[in-house]
Amino acid sequence: MPLQVLSLPEDVPLLARALSRPLSMQILKHLREKQMSASELAAELDLRLNTLKYNLDALEEAGLIKVMTVKWSCKGRKIKVYAFSEQPILLLPRAKTNECSSICGTLDELCQG
């Protein structure tokens, strides 16, 4: 399992934006239980699809969820099936992540082993 390293302050706003919304937390809770499409999530959360899509995009961009598969609807549309990302995330208080590459390498080995 690869380690996602976020350096401060460049990458953290993605993560903060994704986690700052209660709806995002509900989405993560549902996706921890099972993989779902956006329309399935919208139905379970009783939301409009465009509201949900905004939050899904933010969670995916932050690396908290991922697209597991893409299937096709009977109308020929792509349907993404989302899952919770089990990827560990490390926040580093340095501007450049290469300054601590040995630490990152060690942590990455631990996460994979």
URGI-V705651 format. One record per residue. N is the residue number from 1. OMEGA is omega as a letter, one per 20 degrees, with the letter a starting at -180 (999 if undefined). Layout:
N,OMEGA
N,OMEGA
This chain:
1,a
2,r
3,r
4,a
5,r
6,r
7,r
8,i
9,a
10,a
11,a
12,r
13,r
14,a
15,a
16,r
17,a
18,a
19,a
20,a
21,r
22,r
23,r
24,r
25,r
26,r
27,r
28,r
29,a
30,a
31,r
32,a
33,a
34,r
35,a
36,r
37,r
38,a
39,r
40,r
41,r
42,r
43,a
44,a
45,a
46,a
47,r
48,a
49,a
50,r
51,r
52,a
53,r
54,a
55,r
56,r
57,r
58,r
59,r
60,r
61,r
62,r
63,a
64,r
65,r
66,r
67,a
68,a
69,r
70,r
71,a
72,r
73,r
74,r
75,r
76,r
77,r
78,r
79,r
80,r
81,a
82,r
83,r
84,r
85,r
86,a
87,r
88,r
89,r
90,r
91,r
92,a
93,r
94,a
95,a
96,a
97,a
98,r
99,a
100,a
101,r
102,r
103,a
104,r
105,r
106,r
107,r
108,r
109,r
110,a
111,a
112,a
113,999
